[in-house]
Amino acid sequence: MPPYFRRMGILRTKSIEDVLAQGNLDAHGDPIPGKGSLAKNLSAWDLVGFGIGIVIGTGIFTLTGTQAKNNAGPAIVIAFLVAGFISLLAALCYAELASAVPAAGSSYTYAYTTIGEIFAWIIAWDLILEFALGAAVVARGWSAYLQGVFPFLPTSLFGEDSVVNLGAVFIVLVLGWIAVRGVRESARVTNLLVLVKVSVCLFVIVVGFFFIDAANLMPFVPPATPIPPDEQLGGLTAPLWQFVSGVEPSAFGLAGVFVAAGVVFFAYSGFEAVANLGEETGNPKRDMPLGLLGTLGVCTVLYVLVCLVITGMVNYADLSEGDAVADVFDVVGLGWAGVLIGVAAVAGLSSVILVDIVAMGRIGYALGRDGLLPPRFAKIHPTWNTPVLMTVLTVAVVAVLAAVVPLDALAEMVSIGTLFAFLVVSIAVPILRAKRPDMTRSFRTPFSPVLPVVSAVCCLGLMASLATETWLRFLVWLVIGLVVYFAYGRTHARLAKADAPTVA
């Protein structure tokens, strides 16, 4: 470590032994009997339930129609495959780290043990953006879908144009109470909601298959179309790579497919929340890889098949941007199915909000335990075994945002935040192997370091396909996070104490 950074302390790292001790785990990553900590109640099935609960939601119910109509056409199927493939690469890296270091904080903890404290803080700040704003966006979507299922509910209180969206506040408070009460209760509710929405996704695939018109799938990749100058905002709406290279911004074509892939990556965001539950898993060495890879496999198959069906049922140019999955059944004369899908959307979005809140609590718990936030954030409720303070604060912030702030442009913000976290995790795998080749790894990322490097490059490529204005917003958020770190975290971190080791 360079002397200047050593004096600053911003690149100090935690030892693996310290991480395991904090989670009351032995040197092999197994729980220590009789030690008090987060309750270890979760199985592989629970983890898959949590994963599907947060992944299948807003992406499939809203982004499919928008991106097919505006960027990819029927090739939205390819966009989801690209996003799913990159997620799979990252998931293989997550699986190795989560099984070896089953700690709260997921990619934050992995960065802290490999590339340094400041990068760990940036990742945690990034995850706060992803989960908190993602929950607020989904809560507003939940409210709108509920009003669609029950038209007698006033749009002034449940619609996107409402001054105060009471529906969004209501669902955040209800699910926040469940999250506070315990992870076992959260898992039970999530698993029930997952069963509902997976069943309806299968309904869409099976019934919609009989209404596919092959003509709607041609051309599968629509030809590139220049974006009018009045819609470019000085080039800021163009993908970063087009803005930097000076290439004329366009939709559709191969460029449009990759733009769509960058946006629909939002639909995969959240599966890494499973890694946040490592300390609450009964057998993390076995169950964490199964939970991560199982989640991704199920969701990718469902996404691709649903996209193929809805673009086959209705021409992509005629898709609804707000509710494409339900709308296509109205178009083919099955209006009753729209109500059923609306019910599934309400259930699906509920589980996304719940898992977002649960994950945020664990991030705050990890930060408080390490001193980067005040230690009170790491206190566990004596009865419910949950980090109550961070969970309650999360609920309050999400409820306020969901009540009054329209967040319709934040899908890309969540995508860029997720991709950045995946980038760090991919880099962490070969670094940790080099630093700790002796560490127990029940799951090993295949073809390392080649696969992790490919994963990192793919994440960067997909980030470059996002709008330039999204990059600017993301950089502003990172600057705010750095101010918080240097004002508090750097000097209050546990590793900043004189008797703490400065390197692993």
C-alpha positions in Angstrom: 0.0 0.0 0.0 1.5 3.5 -0.9 2.6 5.4 2.2 0.2 8.3 1.6 -2.9 6.0 1.4 -1.6 4.1 4.4 -1.6 7.3 6.4 -5.0 8.2 5.1 -6.3 4.7 6.0 -8.7 4.6 3.1 -7.3 1.4 1.6 -7.1 -0.6 4.9 -8.8 -4.0 4.7 -10.5 -6.3 7.1 -9.2 -9.8 7.6 -11.4 -12.8 6.7 -11.0 -14.0 10.3 -12.5 -10.7 11.6 -15.5 -10.9 9.2 -16.2 -14.5 10.3 -15.8 -13.6 14.0 -18.3 -10.8 13.6 -20.8 -13.2 12.2 -20.1 -15.7 15.0 -18.6 -18.2 12.5 -15.6 -20.4 12.9 -12.6 -20.5 10.6 -14.4 -22.8 8.2 -17.5 -20.5 7.9 -19.7 -22.7 10.1 -22.0 -21.2 12.8 -20.6 -21.3 16.4 -23.3 -22.9 18.6 -24.7 -20.8 21.4 -23.4 -17.5 20.1 -25.9 -14.7 19.9 -26.3 -13.0 16.5 -28.7 -12.8 13.6 -31.1 -15.8 13.6 -29.9 -18.5 11.2 -33.2 -19.8 10.0 -33.0 -19.8 6.2 -32.6 -22.7 3.8 -31.7 -22.8 0.1 -35.4 -22.8 -0.7 -35.9 -19.7 1.4 -33.0 -18.0 -0.4 -34.4 -18.9 -3.8 -37.8 -17.5 -2.6 -36.2 -14.3 -1.5 -34.3 -14.0 -4.8 -37.3 -14.6 -7.0 -39.3 -12.3 -4.7 -37.1 -9.3 -5.4 -36.1 -10.1 -9.0 -39.5 -10.8 -10.6 -41.4 -7.6 -10.3 -41.2 -4.2 -11.9 -38.9 -5.3 -14.6 -41.1 -7.9 -16.2 -44.4 -6.0 -15.6 -43.3 -2.6 -16.9 -39.9 -2.4 -18.6 -40.7 -5.1 -21.1 -43.2 -3.0 -23.1 -41.2 0.2 -22.8 -37.9 -1.2 -24.1 -39.5 -3.4 -26.8 -41.4 -0.4 -28.1 -38.6 2.2 -27.9 -35.3 0.3 -28.3 -35.3 -3.4 -29.2 -38.5 -4.6 -30.7 -38.9 -8.4 -30.5 -35.2 -8.5 -29.8 -36.1 -7.6 -26.3 -35.7 -11.3 -25.8 -32.0 -10.9 -26.7 -31.7 -8.0 -24.4 -32.9 -10.1 -21.5 -30.6 -12.9 -22.4 -27.6 -10.5 -22.5 -28.5 -9.0 -19.1 -29.1 -12.5 -17.8 -25.8 -13.8 -19.1 -23.9 -11.0 -17.4 -25.9 -11.5 -14.2 -24.9 -15.2 -14.4 -21.2 -14.3 -14.6 -21.5 -12.0 -11.6 -23.6 -14.7 -9.8 -20.8 -17.2 -10.1 -18.4 -14.7 -8.5 -21.0 -13.9 -5.8 -21.5 -17.6 -5.1 -17.8 -18.1 -4.3 -17.5 -15.1 -2.1 -20.9 -15.7 -0.3 -20.1 -19.3 0.5 -16.6 -18.5 1.7 -17.5 -15.2 3.5 -21.2 -15.6 4.6 -21.6 -12.2 6.1 -24.2 -9.4 6.1 -23.3 -6.7 3.6 -22.5 -8.9 0.6 -20.4 -7.0 -2.0 -19.6 -4.3 0.6 -18.0 -7.0 2.8 -16.2 -8.6 -0.1 -14.7 -5.2 -1.1 -13.7 -4.5 2.5 -11.6 -7.8 2.6 -10.0 -7.3 -0.8 -9.5 -3.8 -2.3 -10.0 -1.5 0.7 -12.3 0.5 3.0 -13.1 3.4 0.7 -14.2 1.0 -2.1 -16.3 -0.9 0.4 -18.0 2.3 1.5 -18.7 3.3 -2.2 -20.3 -0.1 -2.7 -22.4 0.2 0.4 -23.5 3.7 -0.6 -24.3 2.3 -4.1 -26.4 -0.5 -2.5 -28.3 2.0 -0.5 -29.2 3.8 -3.7 -30.3 0.6 -5.4 -32.5 -0.8 -2.6 -34.0 2.4 -1.2 -34.9 4.1 -4.4 -35.8 0.8 -6.0 -38.3 0.1 -3.2 -39.8 3.6 -3.6 -40.3 3.2 -7.3 -41.9 -0.2 -6.9 -44.2 1.1 -4.1 -45.6 3.6 -6.5 -46.0 0.9 -9.1 -47.8 -1.3 -6.6 -50.2 1.5 -5.8 -51.0 2.1 -9.5 -51.6 -1.6 -10.1 -53.9 -1.8 -7.1 -55.9 1.0 -8.5 -56.1 -0.8 -11.8 -57.5 -3.9 -10.1 -59.9 -1.9 -7.9 -61.0 1.0 -10.1 -63.1 2.6 -7.4 -59.9 3.6 -5.6 -59.3 7.3 -6.3 -56.4 8.1 -8.7 -55.7 11.2 -6.6 -54.4 8.9 -3.8 -53.2 5.9 -5.7 -52.2 7.1 -9.2 -48.8 8.3 -10.4 -50.1 11.9 -10.6 -51.2 12.0 -7.0 -49.8 14.7 -4.7 -49.4 12.2 -1.8 -49.6 8.6 -2.9 -51.2 7.0 0.1 -51.3 3.6 -1.5 -47.5 3.6 -1.7 -47.1 4.7 1.9 -49.6 2.0 3.1 -47.7 -0.9 1.5 -44.3 0.3 2.6 -45.5 0.6 6.2 -47.1 -2.9 6.2 -44.1 -4.6 4.7 -41.8 -2.6 6.9 -43.6 -4.0 10.0 -43.1 -7.6 8.6 -39.4 -6.9 8.0 -38.9 -5.6 11.5 -40.6 -8.6 13.1 -38.1 -11.1 11.7 -36.5 -12.7 8.7 -38.4 -15.9 9.1 -41.7 -14.0 8.9 -40.4 -12.1 5.9 -39.4 -15.4 4.2 -42.9 -16.9 4.7 -44.6 -13.9 3.3 -42.2 -13.7 0.4 -42.5 -17.4 -0.5 -46.3 -17.0 -0.6 -46.1 -14.0 -2.9 -43.5 -15.7 -5.1 -45.9 -18.7 -5.6 -48.6 -16.3 -6.8 -46.6 -14.4 -9.4 -44.6 -17.3 -10.7 -48.0 -19.1 -11.3 -49.3 -16.1 -13.3 -46.0 -15.8 -15.3 -46.5 -19.5 -16.3 -50.2 -18.6 -17.1 -49.0 -15.8 -19.5 -46.5 -18.2 -21.2 -48.9 -21.1 -21.6 -52.0 -19.2 -22.6 -50.3 -16.5 -24.6 -48.4 -19.2 -26.7 -51.6 -20.0 -28.5 -52.1 -16.4 -29.6 -48.6 -15.8 -31.1 -48.5 -14.5 -34.6 -45.1 -15.1 -36.2 -45.5 -11.9 -38.3 -45.3 -9.9 -35.1 -41.8 -11.2 -34.6 -40.4 -9.9 -37.9 -38.1 -8.2 -38.2 -36.7 -9.7 -35.0 -34.1 -6.9 -34.8 -35.7 -3.7 -36.2 -33.3 -1.5 -38.3 -31.6 1.4 -36.5 -33.5 4.6 -36.3 -31.8 8.0 -35.6 -33.1 9.8 -32.5 -34.6 13.2 -33.3 -32.3 16.1 -32.1 -35.1 17.6 -30.0 -35.2 14.4 -27.9 -31.4 14.1 -27.4 -31.0 16.9 -24.7 -27.6 17.8 -26.1 -26.6 14.1 -26.3 -27.2 13.4 -22.6 -30.0 10.9 -23.4 -27.6 8.9 -25.6 -25.6 6.0 -24.3 -22.3 7.0 -22.9 -20.3 5.3 -25.6 -22.2 7.1 -28.3 -21.8 10.5 -26.5 -18.1 10.0 -26.1 -17.5 8.6 -29.6 -19.7 11.2 -31.3 -21.8 8.5 -33.0 -25.3 9.7 -33.9 -27.7 8.5 -31.2 -30.1 5.9 -32.5 -32.7 3.4 -31.4 -33.3 -0.2 -32.5 -30.6 -2.1 -34.4 -27.9 -3.8 -32.4 -27.2 -0.6 -30.4 -30.8 -0.5 -29.4 -30.7 -4.0 -28.2 -27.7 -3.2 -25.9 -29.4 0.0 -24.7 -32.4 -2.2 -23.8 -30.1 -4.7 -22.1 -28.7 -2.0 -19.9 -32.1 -0.8 -18.9 -33.7 -4.2 -18.3 -30.8 -5.1 -16.2 -33.0 -3.4 -13.6 -35.1 -6.6 -13.9 -32.2 -8.7 -12.5 -31.2 -6.2 -9.9 -31.7 -7.4 -6.4 -30.6 -11.1 -6.7 -27.5 -10.1 -4.9 -29.7 -9.3 -1.9 -29.6 -13.1 -1.3 -25.9 -12.7 -0.5 -26.9 -10.2 2.3 -28.6 -13.1 4.1 -25.4 -15.2 4.6 -25.4 -14.8 8.4 -29.0 -15.9 8.6 -28.6 -19.1 6.5 -28.3 -22.4 8.3 -25.7 -23.9 5.9 -24.3 -21.0 3.9 -21.5 -23.0 2.3 -24.1 -25.1 0.5 -27.2 -22.9 0.4 -25.7 -19.6 -0.8 -24.6 -20.9 -4.2 -27.9 -22.8 -4.6 -29.9 -19.7 -3.7 -28.0 -17.3 -6.0 -27.8 -19.6 -9.1 -31.3 -21.0 -8.6 -32.8 -17.5 -8.4 -31.0 -16.4 -11.6 -31.9 -19.6 -13.6 -35.6 -19.5 -12.8 -35.9 -15.7 -13.5 -34.0 -15.8 -16.8 -36.2 -18.6 -18.2 -39.4 -16.9 -17.2 -38.3 -13.5 -18.5 -37.2 -14.8 -21.9 -40.4 -16.8 -22.4 -42.7 -13.9 -21.3 -40.9 -11.5 -23.6 -41.2 -13.9 -26.6 -45.0 -14.4 -25.9 -46.0 -10.8 -25.6 -44.0 -9.6 -28.6 -45.5 -12.5 -30.6 -49.0 -11.7 -29.5 -48.9 -7.9 -30.4 -46.6 -6.0 -32.7 -43.9 -4.3 -30.7 -44.9 -0.8 -32.0 -48.4 -1.3 -30.4 -47.3 -2.4 -27.0 -48.4 -0.5 -23.9 -45.5 1.2 -22.2 -47.1 1.0 -18.8 -48.7 -2.4 -18.6 -47.7 -4.5 -21.6 -48.2 -7.9 -20.1 -51.8 -7.3 -19.2 -52.6 -5.2 -22.2 -51.7 -7.8 -24.8 -54.4 -10.0 -23.5 -56.9 -7.2 -23.9 -55.8 -6.8 -27.5 -56.5 -10.5 -28.3 -59.9 -10.5 -26.5 -58.9 -12.0 -23.1 -59.7 -9.0 -21.0 -60.4 -11.1 -18.0 -56.8 -12.1 -17.9 -55.7 -8.5 -17.4 -57.3 -8.5 -14.0 -55.6 -11.7 -13.1 -52.2 -10.3 -14.2 -52.9 -7.1 -12.2 -53.4 -9.2 -9.1 -50.1 -11.0 -9.8 -48.4 -7.6 -10.2 -49.7 -6.5 -6.8 -48.3 -9.7 -5.2 -45.1 -9.5 -7.2 -44.3 -5.9 -6.4 -45.1 -6.5 -2.7 -42.3 -9.1 -2.5 -39.9 -6.8 -4.2 -40.5 -4.0 -1.7 -40.2 -6.4 1.3 -36.9 -7.9 0.2 -35.5 -4.4 -0.6 -36.3 -3.3 3.0 -34.8 -6.5 4.5 -31.6 -6.1 2.5 -31.3 -2.4 3.5 -31.5 -3.4 7.1 -28.6 -5.8 6.7 -26.4 -3.2 4.9 -26.9 -0.7 7.7 -26.1 -3.5 10.2 -22.8 -4.2 8.5 -21.9 -0.5 8.3 -22.7 0.1 11.9 -20.8 -3.0 13.0 -17.7 -1.7 11.2 -18.0 1.9 12.6 -18.7 3.5 9.2 -22.1 4.4 10.5 -22.9 5.0 14.3 -22.7 1.6 16.2 -26.4 1.9 17.1 -27.2 0.8 13.6 -25.7 -2.6 14.4 -27.9 -3.3 17.4 -30.1 -6.4 17.1 -33.6 -6.6 18.6 -33.4 -9.1 21.5 -36.7 -10.8 20.5 -36.9 -10.4 16.7 -33.2 -10.7 16.0 -33.4 -8.0 13.4 -31.5 -4.7 12.9 -34.5 -2.6 13.9 -33.0 1.0 13.7 -31.8 0.7 10.1 -35.0 -1.1 9.0 -37.2 1.6 10.6 -35.2 4.4 9.0 -35.4 2.6 5.7 -39.1 2.3 5.9 -39.5 6.0 6.8 -37.3 7.2 3.9 -38.9 4.9 1.4 -42.4 5.9 2.5 -41.6 9.6 2.1 -40.0 9.2 -1.3 -42.8 6.9 -2.5 -45.5 9.3 -1.3 -44.4 12.5 -3.0 -41.6 11.9 -5.5 -42.2 10.5 -9.0 -39.3 8.3 -9.7 -40.0 7.2 -13.3 -36.4 7.8 -14.5 -34.6 5.7 -11.9 -34.6 2.3 -13.5 -31.3 3.2 -15.2 -30.0 4.5 -11.9 -30.7 1.2 -10.2 -29.1 -0.6 -13.2 -25.9 1.4 -13.1 -25.6 0.9 -9.3 -26.1 -2.8 -9.6 -23.6 -3.2 -12.5 -21.0 -1.2 -10.5 -21.5 -3.6 -7.5 -21.1 -6.6 -9.8 -18.0 -5.1 -11.3 -16.4 -4.9 -7.8 -17.4 -8.4 -6.9 -15.9 -9.8 -10.1 -12.6 -8.1 -9.4 -12.7 -9.3 -5.7 -12.7 -13.0 -6.6 -9.1 -13.2 -8.2 -7.8 -10.7 -5.6 -9.0 -12.8 -2.7 -7.7 -16.0 -4.2 -4.3 -14.4 -4.5 -4.3 -13.0 -1.0 -5.9 -16.0 0.7 -5.3 -19.2 -1.4 -5.7 -21.2 1.8 -9.2 -20.1 2.6 -12.0 -22.7 2.6 -14.1 -22.3 -0.6 -17.1 -24.7 -0.9 -17.9 -23.2 -4.3 -15.2 -22.0 -6.7 -15.9 -19.7 -9.7 -14.9 -21.7 -12.8 -12.1 -20.6 -15.1 -10.8 -18.0 -12.7 -9.3 -15.4 -13.3 -10.6 -15.5 -16.9 -14.3 -15.6 -16.0 -14.2 -12.9 -13.4 -12.3 -10.6 -15.8 -14.8 -11.3 -18.5 -17.6 -10.5 -16.0 -16.0 -7.2 -15.1 -15.5 -6.2 -18.7 -19.1 -7.1 -19.6 -20.4 -5.0 -16.7 -18.4 -2.0 -17.9 -19.7 -2.5 -21.4 -23.4 -2.6 -20.2 -22.8 0.5 -18.1 -21.5 2.3 -21.2 -24.8 1.6 -22.9 -26.7 3.6 -20.3 -27.6 7.2 -20.8 -24.9 9.9 -20.2 -27.3 11.7 -17.9 -27.6 8.5 -15.8 -23.8 8.5 -15.4 -23.9 12.2 -14.2 -26.6 11.4 -11.6 -24.6 8.4 -10.4 -21.4 10.5 -10.1 -23.3 13.1 -8.0 -24.5 10.4 -5.7 -21.0 9.0 -5.3 -19.6 12.5 -4.5 -22.2 12.9 -1.7 -21.2 9.4 -0.4 -17.5 10.4 -0.3 -18.3 13.5 1.7 -20.1 11.4 4.3 -17.2 8.9 4.4 -14.5 11.5 4.9 -16.7 13.5 7.4 -17.5 10.4 9.6 -16.7 6.9 8.4 -12.9 7.2 7.9 -12.2 8.4 11.4 -14.9 6.3 13.2 -14.3 3.0 11.5 -13.2 0.1 13.8 -10.0 -0.3 11.8 -9.2 3.4 12.5 -8.5 2.5 16.2 -4.9 2.4 17.1 -5.1 -1.2 18.3 -6.8 -2.5 15.1 -4.8 -3.9 12.2 -4.6 -1.7 9.1 -4.1 -4.5 6.6 -5.5 -8.0 6.4 
